[in-house]
């Protein structure tokens, strides 16, 4: 199962939901859903836009976790 690390990475770089939304040009509601639910399913293109805004590889925003 894949878990998003958007909140962790963004906060470590000084972003909040609003500033990340503007920087990535992604709707605030999408950022909020991914921020609050790390298992929210995002399109790869959206995840890439967020990664570019944060200055990290897209793979850094995804974590593979056990389903247990």
ROVEXMAR-276839 format. One record per atom (N, C-alpha, C): chain; residue number from 1; atom name; x negated, y, z negated; residue in three letters. Coordinates in steps of 0.02 Angstrom, whole numbers. Atoms other than C-alpha are relative to their C-alpha. Example, Ala and Ser with C-alpha at 12.3 -4.5 7.8 and 13.67 -1.06 7.14 Angstrom:
REC ch i at px py pz aa
REC A 1 N -45 -59 0 ALA
REC A 1 CA -615 -225 -390 ALA
REC A 1 C -45 60 0 ALA
REC A 2 N 42 -59 3 SER
REC A 2 CA -684 -53 -357 SER
REC A 2 C 39 55 -37 SER
This chain:
REC ch i at px py pz aa
REC A 1 N -42 -59 0 UNK
REC A 1 CA 0 0 0 UNK
REC A 1 C -45 62 0 UNK
REC A 2 N 39 -61 -5 UNK
REC A 2 CA -65 172 43 UNK
REC A 2 C 28 54 -47 UNK
REC A 3 N -18 -54 45 UNK
REC A 3 CA -65 314 -82 UNK
REC A 3 C -35 64 23 UNK
REC A 4 N 28 -64 -21 UNK
REC A 4 CA -90 496 -35 UNK
REC A 4 C -37 33 -58 UNK
REC A 5 N 40 -35 50 UNK
REC A 5 CA -223 596 -128 UNK
REC A 5 C 1 75 12 UNK
REC A 6 N -4 -71 -18 UNK
REC A 6 CA -165 766 -67 UNK
REC A 6 C -4 45 -61 UNK
REC A 7 N -1 -42 60 UNK
REC A 7 CA -130 838 -240 UNK
REC A 7 C -69 3 -32 UNK
REC A 8 N 65 2 33 UNK
REC A 8 CA -297 782 -313 UNK
REC A 8 C -52 40 39 UNK
REC A 9 N 49 -33 -42 UNK
REC A 9 CA -401 844 -167 UNK
REC A 9 C 14 75 3 UNK
REC A 10 N -19 -71 -6 UNK
REC A 10 CA -305 1007 -148 UNK
REC A 10 C -15 39 -64 UNK
REC A 11 N 12 -36 62 UNK
REC A 11 CA -314 1055 -331 UNK
REC A 11 C -75 6 -15 UNK
REC A 12 N 73 -4 11 UNK
REC A 12 CA -500 1015 -338 UNK
REC A 12 C -31 55 43 UNK
REC A 13 N 25 -52 -45 UNK
REC A 13 CA -523 1140 -196 UNK
REC A 13 C 35 67 -11 UNK
REC A 14 N -32 -63 18 UNK
REC A 14 CA -415 1274 -278 UNK
REC A 14 C 65 16 35 UNK
REC A 15 N -64 -11 -34 UNK
REC A 15 CA -256 1252 -176 UNK
REC A 15 C 58 -20 -45 UNK
REC A 16 N -64 23 28 UNK
REC A 16 CA -79 1245 -241 UNK
REC A 16 C 45 -17 59 UNK
REC A 17 N -44 21 -55 UNK
REC A 17 CA 71 1186 -140 UNK
REC A 17 C 11 56 51 UNK
REC A 18 N -15 -56 -44 UNK
REC A 18 CA 108 1358 -69 UNK
REC A 18 C -60 19 44 UNK
REC A 19 N 59 -19 -39 UNK
REC A 19 CA -69 1402 -16 UNK
REC A 19 C -19 -55 49 UNK
REC A 20 N 15 55 -46 UNK
REC A 20 CA -94 1230 60 UNK
REC A 20 C 49 0 59 UNK
REC A 21 N -51 -3 -53 UNK
REC A 21 CA 68 1245 158 UNK
REC A 21 C -18 52 52 UNK
REC A 22 N 19 -54 -47 UNK
REC A 22 CA 12 1410 234 UNK
REC A 22 C -65 -17 37 UNK
REC A 23 N 65 14 -32 UNK
REC A 23 CA -167 1354 267 UNK
REC A 23 C 5 -55 52 UNK
REC A 24 N -7 56 -46 UNK
REC A 24 CA -113 1192 351 UNK
REC A 24 C 53 10 53 UNK
REC A 25 N -57 -13 -45 UNK
REC A 25 CA 37 1268 441 UNK
REC A 25 C 47 -60 1 UNK
REC A 26 N -45 57 11 UNK
REC A 26 CA 145 1128 370 UNK
REC A 26 C 57 27 -44 UNK
REC A 27 N -55 -25 41 UNK
REC A 27 CA 320 1162 300 UNK
REC A 27 C -10 -15 -75 UNK
REC A 28 N 8 7 73 UNK
REC A 28 CA 320 1189 111 UNK
REC A 28 C 35 -62 -25 UNK
REC A 29 N -38 58 23 UNK
REC A 29 CA 452 1053 87 UNK
REC A 29 C -39 -65 12 UNK
REC A 30 N 40 59 -14 UNK
REC A 30 CA 336 925 168 UNK
REC A 30 C -58 -5 -49 UNK
REC A 31 N 55 0 49 UNK
REC A 31 CA 190 976 57 UNK
REC A 31 C 27 -19 -68 UNK
REC A 32 N -29 15 65 UNK
REC A 32 CA 302 970 -96 UNK
REC A 32 C 16 -74 -7 UNK
REC A 33 N -17 71 4 UNK
REC A 33 CA 365 796 -56 UNK
REC A 33 C -62 -44 -7 UNK
REC A 34 N 62 39 4 UNK
REC A 34 CA 189 728 -29 UNK
REC A 34 C -36 12 -66 UNK
REC A 35 N 33 -19 63 UNK
REC A 35 CA 126 820 -185 UNK
REC A 35 C 33 -38 -58 UNK
REC A 36 N -38 31 55 UNK
REC A 36 CA 263 749 -297 UNK
REC A 36 C 4 -76 5 UNK
REC A 37 N -6 72 -12 UNK
REC A 37 CA 269 575 -219 UNK
REC A 37 C -60 -24 41 UNK
REC A 38 N 60 21 -37 UNK
REC A 38 CA 99 502 -174 UNK
REC A 38 C 12 -58 48 UNK
REC A 39 N -16 54 -47 UNK
REC A 39 CA 186 362 -79 UNK
REC A 39 C 46 23 56 UNK
REC A 40 N -41 -30 -53 UNK
REC A 40 CA 282 481 35 UNK
REC A 40 C -33 -15 68 UNK
REC A 41 N 27 16 -66 UNK
REC A 41 CA 262 433 218 UNK
REC A 41 C -4 63 43 UNK
REC A 42 N 13 -57 -44 UNK
REC A 42 CA 184 571 322 UNK
REC A 42 C -21 -23 68 UNK
REC A 43 N 26 14 -66 UNK
REC A 43 CA 150 574 507 UNK
REC A 43 C -76 12 -2 UNK
REC A 44 N 73 -7 -2 UNK
REC A 44 CA -34 555 546 UNK
REC A 44 C -21 69 22 UNK
REC A 45 N 17 -68 -23 UNK
REC A 45 CA -36 722 638 UNK
REC A 45 C 6 50 -57 UNK
REC A 46 N -10 -44 57 UNK
REC A 46 CA 30 808 481 UNK
REC A 46 C -56 -10 -50 UNK
REC A 47 N 55 15 47 UNK
REC A 47 CA -98 722 371 UNK
REC A 47 C -65 29 26 UNK
REC A 48 N 60 -28 -30 UNK
REC A 48 CA -234 776 492 UNK
REC A 48 C -2 77 -9 UNK
REC A 49 N -4 -73 9 UNK
REC A 49 CA -176 959 483 UNK
REC A 49 C -18 18 -72 UNK
REC A 50 N 15 -13 71 UNK
REC A 50 CA -184 952 293 UNK
REC A 50 C -74 -11 -13 UNK
REC A 51 N 71 15 10 UNK
REC A 51 CA -357 873 297 UNK
REC A 51 C -43 56 30 UNK
REC A 52 N 38 -54 -31 UNK
REC A 52 CA -420 1007 417 UNK
REC A 52 C 1 64 -43 UNK
REC A 53 N -6 -59 43 UNK
REC A 53 CA -355 1145 303 UNK
REC A 53 C -43 -7 -63 UNK
REC A 54 N 39 13 61 UNK
REC A 54 CA -442 1064 154 UNK
REC A 54 C -74 -9 15 UNK
REC A 55 N 70 10 -19 UNK
REC A 55 CA -603 1037 252 UNK
REC A 55 C -27 -68 -18 UNK
REC A 56 N 21 68 16 UNK
REC A 56 CA -608 850 221 UNK
REC A 56 C 21 -47 57 UNK
REC A 57 N -24 49 -49 UNK
REC A 57 CA -594 695 332 UNK
REC A 57 C 69 -25 -21 UNK
REC A 58 N -67 25 14 UNK
REC A 58 CA -417 629 346 UNK
REC A 58 C -2 -60 -47 UNK
REC A 59 N 6 61 41 UNK
REC A 59 CA -475 466 266 UNK
REC A 59 C -7 15 -75 UNK
REC A 60 N 8 -17 71 UNK
REC A 60 CA -513 559 104 UNK
REC A 60 C 68 12 -34 UNK
REC A 61 N -67 -13 28 UNK
REC A 61 CA -327 594 82 UNK
REC A 61 C 41 -64 -9 UNK
REC A 62 N -36 64 3 UNK
REC A 62 CA -279 409 87 UNK
REC A 62 C -39 -48 -45 UNK
REC A 63 N 31 51 43 UNK
REC A 63 CA -312 275 -43 UNK
REC A 63 C 41 -64 7 UNK
REC A 64 N -33 65 -5 UNK
REC A 64 CA -273 90 -23 UNK
REC A 64 C 4 -29 -71 UNK
REC A 65 N -10 26 67 UNK
REC A 65 CA -198 24 -186 UNK
REC A 65 C 38 -66 1 UNK
REC A 66 N -37 63 6 UNK
REC A 66 CA -134 -145 -243 UNK
REC A 66 C 73 15 -16 UNK
REC A 67 N -72 -9 11 UNK
REC A 67 CA 55 -165 -249 UNK
REC A 67 C 22 -26 -67 UNK
REC A 68 N -19 29 64 UNK
REC A 68 CA 52 -244 -422 UNK
REC A 68 C 19 50 -51 UNK
